[in-house]
Amino acid sequence: MFEDKTLQCKDCGADFVFTAGEQEFYAEKGFVNEPQRCKGCRDAKKSAARNKETFIATCADCGGEAKIPFNPRDDRPVYCSECFAKQRA
């Protein structure tokens, strides 16, 4: 039913193979779009997303350390993960 297909990476322009097995996996998961990046560029993008800069702030509720993905402002409270979850509940 599926055949290997050669695609071109939108980031680096290299050709890569979208295998029949990968196509079957995509179909099982309900994915309708083909991959747009080769494995190397996908891995690089994932790695860059994981290595985002984090900032340390003091939790406005418990006073503990809060690691956050944005630079805190003095006019807004910042919460640690546990206190943030309590605030949302």
PDB file of N, CA, C and O in Angstrom:
ATOM      1  N   MET A   1       0.824  -1.195   0.000  1.00  0.00           N
ATOM      2  CA  MET A   1       0.000   0.000   0.000  1.00  0.00           C
ATOM      3  C   MET A   1       0.871   1.263   0.000  1.00  0.00           C
ATOM      4  O   MET A   1       0.634   2.178  -0.788  1.00  0.00           O
ATOM      5  N   PHE A   2       1.868   1.313   0.872  1.00  0.00           N
ATOM      6  CA  PHE A   2       2.768   2.475   0.930  1.00  0.00           C
ATOM      7  C   PHE A   2       4.074   2.141   0.226  1.00  0.00           C
ATOM      8  O   PHE A   2       4.526   0.996   0.240  1.00  0.00           O
ATOM      9  N   GLU A   3       4.673   3.150  -0.387  1.00  0.00           N
ATOM     10  CA  GLU A   3       5.987   2.998  -1.014  1.00  0.00           C
ATOM     11  C   GLU A   3       6.894   4.102  -0.496  1.00  0.00           C
ATOM     12  O   GLU A   3       6.432   5.199  -0.184  1.00  0.00           O
ATOM     13  N   ASP A   4       8.205   3.806  -0.403  1.00  0.00           N
ATOM     14  CA  ASP A   4       9.161   4.824   0.009  1.00  0.00           C
ATOM     15  C   ASP A   4       9.027   6.043  -0.894  1.00  0.00           C
ATOM     16  O   ASP A   4       8.818   5.923  -2.102  1.00  0.00           O
ATOM     17  N   LYS A   5       9.152   7.215  -0.283  1.00  0.00           N
ATOM     18  CA  LYS A   5       8.983   8.459  -1.011  1.00  0.00           C
ATOM     19  C   LYS A   5      10.145   9.386  -0.657  1.00  0.00           C
ATOM     20  O   LYS A   5      10.483   9.529   0.519  1.00  0.00           O
ATOM     21  N   THR A   6      10.756  10.012  -1.651  1.00  0.00           N
ATOM     22  CA  THR A   6      11.844  10.955  -1.409  1.00  0.00           C
ATOM     23  C   THR A   6      11.259  12.355  -1.269  1.00  0.00           C
ATOM     24  O   THR A   6      10.530  12.833  -2.139  1.00  0.00           O
ATOM     25  N   LEU A   7      11.594  13.000  -0.155  1.00  0.00           N
ATOM     26  CA  LEU A   7      11.130  14.360   0.123  1.00  0.00           C
ATOM     27  C   LEU A   7      12.335  15.280   0.273  1.00  0.00           C
ATOM     28  O   LEU A   7      13.464  14.817   0.435  1.00  0.00           O
ATOM     29  N   GLN A   8      12.087  16.576   0.218  1.00  0.00           N
ATOM     30  CA  GLN A   8      13.172  17.544   0.381  1.00  0.00           C
ATOM     31  C   GLN A   8      12.955  18.320   1.677  1.00  0.00           C
ATOM     32  O   GLN A   8      11.865  18.835   1.929  1.00  0.00           O
ATOM     33  N   CYS A   9      14.004  18.399   2.494  1.00  0.00           N
ATOM     34  CA  CYS A   9      13.958  19.099   3.778  1.00  0.00           C
ATOM     35  C   CYS A   9      13.776  20.594   3.541  1.00  0.00           C
ATOM     36  O   CYS A   9      14.476  21.192   2.723  1.00  0.00           O
ATOM     37  N   LYS A  10      12.832  21.192   4.263  1.00  0.00           N
ATOM     38  CA  LYS A  10      12.577  22.618   4.075  1.00  0.00           C
ATOM     39  C   LYS A  10      13.647  23.488   4.753  1.00  0.00           C
ATOM     40  O   LYS A  10      13.757  24.674   4.443  1.00  0.00           O
ATOM     41  N   ASP A  11      14.427  22.919   5.664  1.00  0.00           N
ATOM     42  CA  ASP A  11      15.474  23.688   6.331  1.00  0.00           C
ATOM     43  C   ASP A  11      16.804  23.642   5.582  1.00  0.00           C
ATOM     44  O   ASP A  11      17.371  24.682   5.246  1.00  0.00           O
ATOM     45  N   CYS A  12      17.299  22.430   5.323  1.00  0.00           N
ATOM     46  CA  CYS A  12      18.635  22.308   4.717  1.00  0.00           C
ATOM     47  C   CYS A  12      18.591  21.997   3.226  1.00  0.00           C
ATOM     48  O   CYS A  12      19.612  22.103   2.546  1.00  0.00           O
ATOM     49  N   GLY A  13      17.424  21.616   2.707  1.00  0.00           N
ATOM     50  CA  GLY A  13      17.298  21.322   1.286  1.00  0.00           C
ATOM     51  C   GLY A  13      17.740  19.930   0.882  1.00  0.00           C
ATOM     52  O   GLY A  13      17.664  19.582  -0.297  1.00  0.00           O
ATOM     53  N   ALA A  14      18.199  19.127   1.821  1.00  0.00           N
ATOM     54  CA  ALA A  14      18.663  17.772   1.501  1.00  0.00           C
ATOM     55  C   ALA A  14      17.475  16.856   1.239  1.00  0.00           C
ATOM     56  O   ALA A  14      16.396  17.034   1.804  1.00  0.00           O
ATOM     57  N   ASP A  15      17.694  15.883   0.380  1.00  0.00           N
ATOM     58  CA  ASP A  15      16.678  14.868   0.134  1.00  0.00           C
ATOM     59  C   ASP A  15      16.723  13.831   1.256  1.00  0.00           C
ATOM     60  O   ASP A  15      17.798  13.474   1.737  1.00  0.00           O
ATOM     61  N   PHE A  16      15.556  13.355   1.665  1.00  0.00           N
ATOM     62  CA  PHE A  16      15.480  12.275   2.644  1.00  0.00           C
ATOM     63  C   PHE A  16      14.326  11.366   2.267  1.00  0.00           C
ATOM     64  O   PHE A  16      13.409  11.769   1.552  1.00  0.00           O
ATOM     65  N   VAL A  17      14.382  10.131   2.757  1.00  0.00           N
ATOM     66  CA  VAL A  17      13.387   9.131   2.395  1.00  0.00           C
ATOM     67  C   VAL A  17      12.323   9.035   3.489  1.00  0.00           C
ATOM     68  O   VAL A  17      12.631   8.839   4.664  1.00  0.00           O
ATOM     69  N   PHE A  18      11.087   9.174   3.079  1.00  0.00           N
ATOM     70  CA  PHE A  18       9.929   8.953   3.943  1.00  0.00           C
ATOM     71  C   PHE A  18       9.502   7.517   3.661  1.00  0.00           C
ATOM     72  O   PHE A  18       8.792   7.245   2.693  1.00  0.00           O
ATOM     73  N   THR A  19       9.946   6.598   4.524  1.00  0.00           N
ATOM     74  CA  THR A  19       9.792   5.176   4.248  1.00  0.00           C
ATOM     75  C   THR A  19       8.334   4.728   4.326  1.00  0.00           C
ATOM     76  O   THR A  19       7.485   5.417   4.892  1.00  0.00           O
ATOM     77  N   ALA A  20       8.067   3.577   3.753  1.00  0.00           N
ATOM     78  CA  ALA A  20       6.728   3.000   3.792  1.00  0.00           C
ATOM     79  C   ALA A  20       6.303   2.752   5.237  1.00  0.00           C
ATOM     80  O   ALA A  20       5.148   2.979   5.596  1.00  0.00           O
ATOM     81  N   GLY A  21       7.240   2.287   6.066  1.00  0.00           N
ATOM     82  CA  GLY A  21       6.939   2.062   7.480  1.00  0.00           C
ATOM     83  C   GLY A  21       6.576   3.343   8.205  1.00  0.00           C
ATOM     84  O   GLY A  21       5.657   3.357   9.025  1.00  0.00           O
ATOM     85  N   GLU A  22       7.296   4.427   7.908  1.00  0.00           N
ATOM     86  CA  GLU A  22       6.975   5.718   8.523  1.00  0.00           C
ATOM     87  C   GLU A  22       5.609   6.210   8.052  1.00  0.00           C
ATOM     88  O   GLU A  22       4.839   6.763   8.837  1.00  0.00           O
ATOM     89  N   GLN A  23       5.314   6.009   6.783  1.00  0.00           N
ATOM     90  CA  GLN A  23       4.024   6.421   6.243  1.00  0.00           C
ATOM     91  C   GLN A  23       2.889   5.650   6.923  1.00  0.00           C
ATOM     92  O   GLN A  23       1.838   6.214   7.229  1.00  0.00           O
ATOM     93  N   GLU A  24       3.113   4.366   7.151  1.00  0.00           N
ATOM     94  CA  GLU A  24       2.110   3.546   7.828  1.00  0.00           C
ATOM     95  C   GLU A  24       1.900   4.039   9.262  1.00  0.00           C
ATOM     96  O   GLU A  24       0.768   4.134   9.736  1.00  0.00           O
ATOM     97  N   PHE A  25       3.005   4.351   9.945  1.00  0.00           N
ATOM     98  CA  PHE A  25       2.926   4.886  11.303  1.00  0.00           C
ATOM     99  C   PHE A  25       2.133   6.196  11.317  1.00  0.00           C
ATOM    100  O   PHE A  25       1.263   6.388  12.166  1.00  0.00           O
ATOM    101  N   TYR A  26       2.434   7.094  10.375  1.00  0.00           N
ATOM    102  CA  TYR A  26       1.720   8.377  10.294  1.00  0.00           C
ATOM    103  C   TYR A  26       0.230   8.136  10.094  1.00  0.00           C
ATOM    104  O   TYR A  26      -0.601   8.799  10.714  1.00  0.00           O
ATOM    105  N   ALA A  27      -0.106   7.180   9.222  1.00  0.00           N
ATOM    106  CA  ALA A  27      -1.510   6.878   8.940  1.00  0.00           C
ATOM    107  C   ALA A  27      -2.209   6.327  10.183  1.00  0.00           C
ATOM    108  O   ALA A  27      -3.352   6.691  10.461  1.00  0.00           O
ATOM    109  N   GLU A  28      -1.533   5.455  10.929  1.00  0.00           N
ATOM    110  CA  GLU A  28      -2.108   4.885  12.154  1.00  0.00           C
ATOM    111  C   GLU A  28      -2.387   5.960  13.195  1.00  0.00           C
ATOM    112  O   GLU A  28      -3.389   5.896  13.907  1.00  0.00           O
ATOM    113  N   LYS A  29      -1.502   6.949  13.283  1.00  0.00           N
ATOM    114  CA  LYS A  29      -1.650   8.032  14.257  1.00  0.00           C
ATOM    115  C   LYS A  29      -2.616   9.107  13.784  1.00  0.00           C
ATOM    116  O   LYS A  29      -2.975  10.001  14.550  1.00  0.00           O
ATOM    117  N   GLY A  30      -3.041   9.027  12.519  1.00  0.00           N
ATOM    118  CA  GLY A  30      -3.979  10.019  11.985  1.00  0.00           C
ATOM    119  C   GLY A  30      -3.311  11.285  11.475  1.00  0.00           C
ATOM    120  O   GLY A  30      -3.985  12.285  11.231  1.00  0.00           O
ATOM    121  N   PHE A  31      -1.985  11.253  11.310  1.00  0.00           N
ATOM    122  CA  PHE A  31      -1.281  12.421  10.785  1.00  0.00           C
ATOM    123  C   PHE A  31      -1.570  12.537   9.292  1.00  0.00           C
ATOM    124  O   PHE A  31      -1.490  11.545   8.568  1.00  0.00           O
ATOM    125  N   VAL A  32      -1.903  13.729   8.827  1.00  0.00           N
ATOM    126  CA  VAL A  32      -2.229  13.905   7.418  1.00  0.00           C
ATOM    127  C   VAL A  32      -1.108  14.584   6.635  1.00  0.00           C
ATOM    128  O   VAL A  32      -1.068  14.477   5.409  1.00  0.00           O
ATOM    129  N   ASN A  33      -0.205  15.272   7.310  1.00  0.00           N
ATOM    130  CA  ASN A  33       0.893  15.963   6.636  1.00  0.00           C
ATOM    131  C   ASN A  33       2.154  15.123   6.632  1.00  0.00           C
ATOM    132  O   ASN A  33       2.456  14.435   7.608  1.00  0.00           O
ATOM    133  N   GLU A  34       2.881  15.180   5.547  1.00  0.00           N
ATOM    134  CA  GLU A  34       4.171  14.497   5.461  1.00  0.00           C
ATOM    135  C   GLU A  34       5.205  15.299   6.247  1.00  0.00           C
ATOM    136  O   GLU A  34       5.028  16.501   6.442  1.00  0.00           O
ATOM    137  N   PRO A  35       6.289  14.652   6.704  1.00  0.00           N
ATOM    138  CA  PRO A  35       7.332  15.405   7.399  1.00  0.00           C
ATOM    139  C   PRO A  35       7.975  16.405   6.453  1.00  0.00           C
ATOM    140  O   PRO A  35       8.107  16.138   5.259  1.00  0.00           O
ATOM    141  N   GLN A  36       8.369  17.543   6.975  1.00  0.00           N
ATOM    142  CA  GLN A  36       8.978  18.583   6.156  1.00  0.00           C
ATOM    143  C   GLN A  36      10.471  18.719   6.395  1.00  0.00           C
ATOM    144  O   GLN A  36      11.162  19.409   5.645  1.00  0.00           O
ATOM    145  N   ARG A  37      10.977  18.059   7.446  1.00  0.00           N
ATOM    146  CA  ARG A  37      12.400  18.159   7.784  1.00  0.00           C
ATOM    147  C   ARG A  37      13.027  16.772   7.825  1.00  0.00           C
ATOM    148  O   ARG A  37      12.376  15.787   8.172  1.00  0.00           O
ATOM    149  N   CYS A  38      14.311  16.718   7.461  1.00  0.00           N
ATOM    150  CA  CYS A  38      15.059  15.471   7.575  1.00  0.00           C
ATOM    151  C   CYS A  38      15.307  15.183   9.058  1.00  0.00           C
ATOM    152  O   CYS A  38      15.083  16.050   9.902  1.00  0.00           O
ATOM    153  N   LYS A  39      15.761  13.984   9.374  1.00  0.00           N
ATOM    154  CA  LYS A  39      15.966  13.599  10.766  1.00  0.00           C
ATOM    155  C   LYS A  39      16.943  14.537  11.473  1.00  0.00           C
ATOM    156  O   LYS A  39      16.708  14.919  12.619  1.00  0.00           O
ATOM    157  N   GLY A  40      18.015  14.903  10.817  1.00  0.00           N
ATOM    158  CA  GLY A  40      18.998  15.798  11.431  1.00  0.00           C
ATOM    159  C   GLY A  40      18.405  17.147  11.805  1.00  0.00           C
ATOM    160  O   GLY A  40      18.654  17.659  12.896  1.00  0.00           O
ATOM    161  N   CYS A  41      17.621  17.723  10.901  1.00  0.00           N
ATOM    162  CA  CYS A  41      17.003  19.025  11.177  1.00  0.00           C
ATOM    163  C   CYS A  41      15.890  18.900  12.214  1.00  0.00           C
ATOM    164  O   CYS A  41      15.697  19.813  13.018  1.00  0.00           O
ATOM    165  N   ARG A  42      15.152  17.782  12.213  1.00  0.00           N
ATOM    166  CA  ARG A  42      14.133  17.557  13.253  1.00  0.00           C
ATOM    167  C   ARG A  42      14.786  17.475  14.621  1.00  0.00           C
ATOM    168  O   ARG A  42      14.320  18.090  15.580  1.00  0.00           O
ATOM    169  N   ASP A  43      15.875  16.707  14.705  1.00  0.00           N
ATOM    170  CA  ASP A  43      16.585  16.564  15.981  1.00  0.00           C
ATOM    171  C   ASP A  43      17.146  17.902  16.448  1.00  0.00           C
ATOM    172  O   ASP A  43      17.087  18.222  17.635  1.00  0.00           O
ATOM    173  N   ALA A  44      17.694  18.689  15.513  1.00  0.00           N
ATOM    174  CA  ALA A  44      18.257  19.999  15.868  1.00  0.00           C
ATOM    175  C   ALA A  44      17.163  20.928  16.380  1.00  0.00           C
ATOM    176  O   ALA A  44      17.377  21.671  17.338  1.00  0.00           O
ATOM    177  N   LYS A  45      16.000  20.891  15.751  1.00  0.00           N
ATOM    178  CA  LYS A  45      14.896  21.749  16.179  1.00  0.00           C
ATOM    179  C   LYS A  45      14.403  21.345  17.564  1.00  0.00           C
ATOM    180  O   LYS A  45      14.128  22.209  18.396  1.00  0.00           O
ATOM    181  N   LYS A  46      14.288  20.042  17.822  1.00  0.00           N
ATOM    182  CA  LYS A  46      13.872  19.564  19.145  1.00  0.00           C
ATOM    183  C   LYS A  46      14.889  19.965  20.209  1.00  0.00           C
ATOM    184  O   LYS A  46      14.518  20.389  21.304  1.00  0.00           O
ATOM    185  N   SER A  47      16.162  19.829  19.885  1.00  0.00           N
ATOM    186  CA  SER A  47      17.217  20.176  20.832  1.00  0.00           C
ATOM    187  C   SER A  47      17.189  21.663  21.162  1.00  0.00           C
ATOM    188  O   SER A  47      17.358  22.050  22.318  1.00  0.00           O
ATOM    189  N   ALA A  48      16.978  22.486  20.159  1.00  0.00           N
ATOM    190  CA  ALA A  48      16.915  23.928  20.385  1.00  0.00           C
ATOM    191  C   ALA A  48      15.732  24.287  21.265  1.00  0.00           C
ATOM    192  O   ALA A  48      15.829  25.189  22.097  1.00  0.00           O
ATOM    193  N   ALA A  49      14.616  23.591  21.089  1.00  0.00           N
ATOM    194  CA  ALA A  49      13.428  23.863  21.902  1.00  0.00           C
ATOM    195  C   ALA A  49      13.659  23.478  23.362  1.00  0.00           C
ATOM    196  O   ALA A  49      13.154  24.144  24.266  1.00  0.00           O
ATOM    197  N   ARG A  50      14.414  22.416  23.596  1.00  0.00           N
ATOM    198  CA  ARG A  50      14.682  21.976  24.968  1.00  0.00           C
ATOM    199  C   ARG A  50      15.686  22.877  25.680  1.00  0.00           C
ATOM    200  O   ARG A  50      15.689  22.950  26.909  1.00  0.00           O
ATOM    201  N   ASN A  51      16.528  23.553  24.930  1.00  0.00           N
ATOM    202  CA  ASN A  51      17.595  24.346  25.531  1.00  0.00           C
ATOM    203  C   ASN A  51      17.251  25.826  25.628  1.00  0.00           C
ATOM    204  O   ASN A  51      18.137  26.677  25.545  1.00  0.00           O
ATOM    205  N   LYS A  52      15.974  26.136  25.804  1.00  0.00           N
ATOM    206  CA  LYS A  52      15.570  27.529  25.950  1.00  0.00           C
ATOM    207  C   LYS A  52      16.111  28.085  27.255  1.00  0.00           C
ATOM    208  O   LYS A  52      16.296  27.360  28.232  1.00  0.00           O
ATOM    209  N   GLU A  53      16.358  29.374  27.250  1.00  0.00           N
ATOM    210  CA  GLU A  53      16.867  30.044  28.443  1.00  0.00           C
ATOM    211  C   GLU A  53      15.795  30.036  29.536  1.00  0.00           C
ATOM    212  O   GLU A  53      14.619  30.276  29.262  1.00  0.00           O
ATOM    213  N   THR A  54      16.203  29.763  30.755  1.00  0.00           N
ATOM    214  CA  THR A  54      15.291  29.808  31.887  1.00  0.00           C
ATOM    215  C   THR A  54      15.776  30.856  32.878  1.00  0.00           C
ATOM    216  O   THR A  54      16.967  31.161  32.949  1.00  0.00           O
ATOM    217  N   PHE A  55      14.850  31.394  33.631  1.00  0.00           N
ATOM    218  CA  PHE A  55      15.149  32.416  34.627  1.00  0.00           C
ATOM    219  C   PHE A  55      14.747  31.886  35.989  1.00  0.00           C
ATOM    220  O   PHE A  55      13.831  31.072  36.105  1.00  0.00           O
ATOM    221  N   ILE A  56      15.431  32.347  37.011  1.00  0.00           N
ATOM    222  CA  ILE A  56      15.142  31.953  38.385  1.00  0.00           C
ATOM    223  C   ILE A  56      14.427  33.113  39.064  1.00  0.00           C
ATOM    224  O   ILE A  56      14.874  34.258  38.988  1.00  0.00           O
ATOM    225  N   ALA A  57      13.323  32.815  39.722  1.00  0.00           N
ATOM    226  CA  ALA A  57      12.561  33.822  40.451  1.00  0.00           C
ATOM    227  C   ALA A  57      12.104  33.214  41.770  1.00  0.00           C
ATOM    228  O   ALA A  57      12.206  32.006  41.981  1.00  0.00           O
ATOM    229  N   THR A  58      11.605  34.063  42.644  1.00  0.00           N
ATOM    230  CA  THR A  58      11.070  33.613  43.919  1.00  0.00           C
ATOM    231  C   THR A  58       9.555  33.475  43.791  1.00  0.00           C
ATOM    232  O   THR A  58       8.874  34.392  43.330  1.00  0.00           O
ATOM    233  N   CYS A  59       9.044  32.333  44.200  1.00  0.00           N
ATOM    234  CA  CYS A  59       7.612  32.064  44.116  1.00  0.00           C
ATOM    235  C   CYS A  59       6.859  33.040  45.015  1.00  0.00           C
ATOM    236  O   CYS A  59       7.214  33.211  46.181  1.00  0.00           O
ATOM    237  N   ALA A  60       5.824  33.677  44.478  1.00  0.00           N
ATOM    238  CA  ALA A  60       5.034  34.645  45.233  1.00  0.00           C
ATOM    239  C   ALA A  60       4.181  33.983  46.304  1.00  0.00           C
ATOM    240  O   ALA A  60       3.714  34.659  47.220  1.00  0.00           O
ATOM    241  N   ASP A  61       3.968  32.678  46.207  1.00  0.00           N
ATOM    242  CA  ASP A  61       3.113  31.985  47.170  1.00  0.00           C
ATOM    243  C   ASP A  61       3.920  31.330  48.291  1.00  0.00           C
ATOM    244  O   ASP A  61       3.703  31.625  49.466  1.00  0.00           O
ATOM    245  N   CYS A  62       4.848  30.445  47.932  1.00  0.00           N
ATOM    246  CA  CYS A  62       5.580  29.691  48.960  1.00  0.00           C
ATOM    247  C   CYS A  62       6.976  30.235  49.244  1.00  0.00           C
ATOM    248  O   CYS A  62       7.603  29.838  50.227  1.00  0.00           O
ATOM    249  N   GLY A  63       7.467  31.129  48.407  1.00  0.00           N
ATOM    250  CA  GLY A  63       8.796  31.703  48.617  1.00  0.00           C
ATOM    251  C   GLY A  63       9.930  30.837  48.101  1.00  0.00           C
ATOM    252  O   GLY A  63      11.101  31.181  48.262  1.00  0.00           O
ATOM    253  N   GLY A  64       9.589  29.723  47.486  1.00  0.00           N
ATOM    254  CA  GLY A  64      10.609  28.819  46.949  1.00  0.00           C
ATOM    255  C   GLY A  64      11.144  29.300  45.617  1.00  0.00           C
ATOM    256  O   GLY A  64      10.734  30.339  45.098  1.00  0.00           O
ATOM    257  N   GLU A  65      12.066  28.524  45.073  1.00  0.00           N
ATOM    258  CA  GLU A  65      12.681  28.854  43.789  1.00  0.00           C
ATOM    259  C   GLU A  65      11.760  28.426  42.660  1.00  0.00           C
ATOM    260  O   GLU A  65      11.210  27.325  42.680  1.00  0.00           O
ATOM    261  N   ALA A  66      11.593  29.306  41.671  1.00  0.00           N
ATOM    262  CA  ALA A  66      10.769  29.003  40.499  1.00  0.00           C
ATOM    263  C   ALA A  66      11.618  29.185  39.252  1.00  0.00           C
ATOM    264  O   ALA A  66      12.158  30.267  39.020  1.00  0.00           O
ATOM    265  N   LYS A  67      11.739  28.138  38.452  1.00  0.00           N
ATOM    266  CA  LYS A  67      12.436  28.228  37.169  1.00  0.00           C
ATOM    267  C   LYS A  67      11.379  28.480  36.110  1.00  0.00           C
ATOM    268  O   LYS A  67      10.455  27.686  35.936  1.00  0.00           O
ATOM    269  N   ILE A  68      11.526  29.596  35.403  1.00  0.00           N
ATOM    270  CA  ILE A  68      10.503  30.003  34.444  1.00  0.00           C
ATOM    271  C   ILE A  68      11.129  30.312  33.092  1.00  0.00           C
ATOM    272  O   ILE A  68      12.301  30.681  33.028  1.00  0.00           O
ATOM    273  N   PRO A  69      10.355  30.165  31.991  1.00  0.00           N
ATOM    274  CA  PRO A  69      10.905  30.376  30.650  1.00  0.00           C
ATOM    275  C   PRO A  69      10.816  31.819  30.164  1.00  0.00           C
ATOM    276  O   PRO A  69      10.956  32.074  28.968  1.00  0.00           O
ATOM    277  N   PHE A  70      10.587  32.762  31.070  1.00  0.00           N
ATOM    278  CA  PHE A  70      10.495  34.175  30.684  1.00  0.00           C
ATOM    279  C   PHE A  70      11.153  35.029  31.753  1.00  0.00           C
ATOM    280  O   PHE A  70      11.311  34.597  32.895  1.00  0.00           O
ATOM    281  N   ASN A  71      11.533  36.227  31.383  1.00  0.00           N
ATOM    282  CA  ASN A  71      12.159  37.150  32.326  1.00  0.00           C
ATOM    283  C   ASN A  71      11.054  37.777  33.173  1.00  0.00           C
ATOM    284  O   ASN A  71      10.203  38.479  32.627  1.00  0.00           O
ATOM    285  N   PRO A  72      11.038  37.548  34.485  1.00  0.00           N
ATOM    286  CA  PRO A  72       9.941  38.043  35.322  1.00  0.00           C
ATOM    287  C   PRO A  72       9.951  39.567  35.442  1.00  0.00           C
ATOM    288  O   PRO A  72      10.997  40.214  35.391  1.00  0.00           O
ATOM    289  N   ARG A  73       8.731  40.119  35.605  1.00  0.00           N
ATOM    290  CA  ARG A  73       8.588  41.552  35.833  1.00  0.00           C
ATOM    291  C   ARG A  73       8.182  41.762  37.288  1.00  0.00           C
ATOM    292  O   ARG A  73       7.577  40.885  37.903  1.00  0.00           O
ATOM    293  N   ASP A  74       8.512  42.908  37.823  1.00  0.00           N
ATOM    294  CA  ASP A  74       8.206  43.191  39.230  1.00  0.00           C
ATOM    295  C   ASP A  74       6.715  43.388  39.486  1.00  0.00           C
ATOM    296  O   ASP A  74       6.260  43.204  40.615  1.00  0.00           O
ATOM    297  N   ASP A  75       5.945  43.758  38.464  1.00  0.00           N
ATOM    298  CA  ASP A  75       4.536  44.068  38.670  1.00  0.00           C
ATOM    299  C   ASP A  75       3.613  42.843  38.578  1.00  0.00           C
ATOM    300  O   ASP A  75       2.402  42.981  38.746  1.00  0.00           O
ATOM    301  N   ARG A  76       4.160  41.655  38.316  1.00  0.00           N
ATOM    302  CA  ARG A  76       3.348  40.446  38.185  1.00  0.00           C
ATOM    303  C   ARG A  76       3.917  39.348  39.076  1.00  0.00           C
ATOM    304  O   ARG A  76       5.135  39.176  39.137  1.00  0.00           O
ATOM    305  N   PRO A  77       3.057  38.600  39.769  1.00  0.00           N
ATOM    306  CA  PRO A  77       3.550  37.502  40.616  1.00  0.00           C
ATOM    307  C   PRO A  77       4.042  36.333  39.770  1.00  0.00           C
ATOM    308  O   PRO A  77       3.543  36.091  38.672  1.00  0.00           O
ATOM    309  N   VAL A  78       5.022  35.619  40.295  1.00  0.00           N
ATOM    310  CA  VAL A  78       5.564  34.422  39.649  1.00  0.00           C
ATOM    311  C   VAL A  78       5.414  33.274  40.637  1.00  0.00           C
ATOM    312  O   VAL A  78       5.662  33.430  41.833  1.00  0.00           O
ATOM    313  N   TYR A  79       4.998  32.102  40.113  1.00  0.00           N
ATOM    314  CA  TYR A  79       4.763  30.949  40.967  1.00  0.00           C
ATOM    315  C   TYR A  79       5.634  29.777  40.530  1.00  0.00           C
ATOM    316  O   TYR A  79       5.934  29.627  39.345  1.00  0.00           O
ATOM    317  N   CYS A  80       6.039  28.945  41.492  1.00  0.00           N
ATOM    318  CA  CYS A  80       6.726  27.708  41.166  1.00  0.00           C
ATOM    319  C   CYS A  80       5.701  26.766  40.517  1.00  0.00           C
ATOM    320  O   CYS A  80       4.508  27.068  40.507  1.00  0.00           O
ATOM    321  N   SER A  81       6.150  25.656  39.990  1.00  0.00           N
ATOM    322  CA  SER A  81       5.243  24.732  39.292  1.00  0.00           C
ATOM    323  C   SER A  81       4.102  24.255  40.181  1.00  0.00           C
ATOM    324  O   SER A  81       2.953  24.201  39.742  1.00  0.00           O
ATOM    325  N   GLU A  82       4.411  23.911  41.422  1.00  0.00           N
ATOM    326  CA  GLU A  82       3.381  23.398  42.327  1.00  0.00           C
ATOM    327  C   GLU A  82       2.344  24.469  42.665  1.00  0.00           C
ATOM    328  O   GLU A  82       1.142  24.205  42.629  1.00  0.00           O
ATOM    329  N   CYS A  83       2.800  25.659  42.988  1.00  0.00           N
ATOM    330  CA  CYS A  83       1.869  26.748  43.344  1.00  0.00           C
ATOM    331  C   CYS A  83       1.081  27.202  42.113  1.00  0.00           C
ATOM    332  O   CYS A  83      -0.088  27.570  42.235  1.00  0.00           O
ATOM    333  N   PHE A  84       1.696  27.182  40.943  1.00  0.00           N
ATOM    334  CA  PHE A  84       1.005  27.546  39.720  1.00  0.00           C
ATOM    335  C   PHE A  84      -0.149  26.572  39.464  1.00  0.00           C
ATOM    336  O   PHE A  84      -1.242  26.980  39.073  1.00  0.00           O
ATOM    337  N   ALA A  85       0.108  25.292  39.689  1.00  0.00           N
ATOM    338  CA  ALA A  85      -0.936  24.286  39.504  1.00  0.00           C
ATOM    339  C   ALA A  85      -2.084  24.523  40.488  1.00  0.00           C
ATOM    340  O   ALA A  85      -3.250  24.358  40.131  1.00  0.00           O
ATOM    341  N   LYS A  86      -1.758  24.909  41.724  1.00  0.00           N
ATOM    342  CA  LYS A  86      -2.793  25.203  42.716  1.00  0.00           C
ATOM    343  C   LYS A  86      -3.616  26.423  42.289  1.00  0.00           C
ATOM    344  O   LYS A  86      -4.836  26.438  42.457  1.00  0.00           O
ATOM    345  N   GLN A  87      -2.950  27.447  41.736  1.00  0.00           N
ATOM    346  CA  GLN A  87      -3.628  28.640  41.293  1.00  0.00           C
ATOM    347  C   GLN A  87      -4.624  28.356  40.176  1.00  0.00           C
ATOM    348  O   GLN A  87      -5.691  28.966  40.115  1.00  0.00           O
ATOM    349  N   ARG A  88      -4.269  27.427  39.295  1.00  0.00           N
ATOM    350  CA  ARG A  88      -5.125  27.082  38.163  1.00  0.00           C
ATOM    351  C   ARG A  88      -6.320  26.230  38.573  1.00  0.00           C
ATOM    352  O   ARG A  88      -7.348  26.221  37.896  1.00  0.00           O
ATOM    353  N   ALA A  89      -6.176  25.514  39.687  1.00  0.00           N
ATOM    354  CA  ALA A  89      -7.250  24.589  40.120  1.00  0.00           C
ATOM    355  C   ALA A  89      -8.400  25.311  40.768  1.00  0.00           C
ATOM    356  O   ALA A  89      -9.371  24.679  41.182  1.00  0.00           O
TER     357      ALA A  89
END
